[in-house]
Amino acid sequence: MTITAPAGPAQADPPTTTESGILRRAACELGLTGLLLFFVVTGVRWLIAPDSPFSVHDIHYALAILGVTIGVLLMVFMMSPPGRRSGGHLSPAVTIAL
């Protein structure tokens, strides 16, 4: 009789220390951070600018919509394959440090 370990949740790829692995992880981090900043700035422009057709006139509603949208966007980016590969920090400071 053999005992096998139960199958657990899928594990992320282990971090690599080769130069190409570090560059690939840094490129994923940079790309996701750029996308996140683009969507945040675009969302602020659409919801807060007075000349926007999507403008929300109450700032509290606009901030609530932005907060929920950015939270969902962060979760999607972190759970994506590039997010798992890079560690999903999505912070400009971490991107520059890498």
C-alpha positions as CSV (number, residue, x, y, z in Angstrom):
1,M,0.0,0.0,0.0
2,T,1.4,3.4,-1.0
3,I,0.5,6.7,0.6
4,T,0.4,9.7,-1.7
5,A,0.1,13.3,-0.6
6,P,-3.2,15.0,-1.4
7,A,-3.2,17.3,-4.3
8,G,-3.1,20.9,-3.0
9,P,-3.7,24.2,-4.8
10,A,-1.5,25.0,-7.8
11,Q,1.8,26.6,-6.7
12,A,3.3,29.6,-8.5
13,D,6.5,29.0,-10.4
14,P,9.5,29.2,-8.0
15,P,11.6,32.3,-8.4
16,T,14.5,31.9,-10.7
17,T,17.9,33.4,-10.1
18,T,19.2,33.3,-13.7
19,E,19.6,36.6,-15.5
20,S,16.9,35.8,-18.0
21,G,14.5,34.8,-15.2
22,I,15.1,38.0,-13.4
23,L,14.7,40.1,-16.6
24,R,11.4,38.2,-17.4
25,R,10.1,38.8,-13.9
26,A,11.1,42.5,-14.1
27,A,9.5,42.9,-17.5
28,C,6.2,41.4,-16.2
29,E,6.3,43.7,-13.2
30,L,7.0,46.7,-15.4
31,G,4.2,45.9,-17.8
32,L,1.6,45.3,-15.1
33,T,2.6,48.4,-13.2
34,G,2.3,50.5,-16.4
35,L,-1.1,49.0,-17.2
36,L,-2.3,49.7,-13.7
37,L,-1.2,53.3,-13.7
38,F,-2.7,53.8,-17.2
39,F,-6.1,52.5,-16.0
40,V,-6.0,54.5,-12.7
41,V,-5.2,57.8,-14.5
42,T,-7.9,57.0,-17.2
43,G,-10.5,56.2,-14.6
44,V,-9.8,59.4,-12.7
45,R,-10.0,61.4,-15.9
46,W,-13.3,59.8,-16.9
47,L,-15.0,60.0,-13.5
48,I,-13.7,63.3,-12.1
49,A,-13.1,65.7,-15.0
50,P,-16.1,68.0,-15.4
51,D,-16.0,67.8,-19.2
52,S,-16.2,64.0,-19.3
53,P,-19.4,62.3,-20.5
54,F,-19.0,59.8,-17.6
55,S,-18.4,62.4,-15.0
56,V,-19.8,61.7,-11.5
57,H,-20.8,65.0,-9.9
58,D,-20.6,63.7,-6.3
59,I,-16.9,63.2,-5.5
60,H,-17.7,60.5,-2.9
61,Y,-19.4,58.3,-5.5
62,A,-16.6,58.8,-7.9
63,L,-14.0,57.8,-5.2
64,A,-16.1,54.7,-4.3
65,I,-16.4,53.6,-7.9
66,L,-12.6,54.2,-8.4
67,G,-11.8,52.3,-5.2
68,V,-13.8,49.2,-6.1
69,T,-12.6,49.2,-9.7
70,I,-9.0,49.5,-8.8
71,G,-9.3,46.8,-6.2
72,V,-10.8,44.4,-8.8
73,L,-8.2,45.4,-11.3
74,L,-5.4,44.7,-8.8
75,M,-6.8,41.3,-8.0
76,V,-7.0,40.4,-11.7
77,F,-3.5,41.6,-12.4
78,M,-2.0,39.7,-9.4
79,M,-3.8,36.5,-10.2
80,S,-2.8,36.6,-13.9
81,P,0.2,34.5,-15.1
82,P,2.5,37.6,-15.4
83,G,1.4,38.7,-11.9
84,R,2.2,35.3,-10.5
85,R,5.5,35.2,-12.3
86,S,6.6,38.6,-11.1
87,G,5.3,38.3,-7.5
88,G,2.4,40.8,-8.2
89,H,3.8,43.8,-6.3
90,L,2.6,46.2,-8.9
91,S,4.4,49.1,-7.3
92,P,6.6,51.5,-9.2
93,A,9.2,51.4,-6.4
94,V,9.5,47.6,-6.6
95,T,9.6,47.8,-10.4
96,I,12.5,50.3,-10.3
97,A,14.3,48.2,-7.7
98,L,14.0,45.1,-9.8
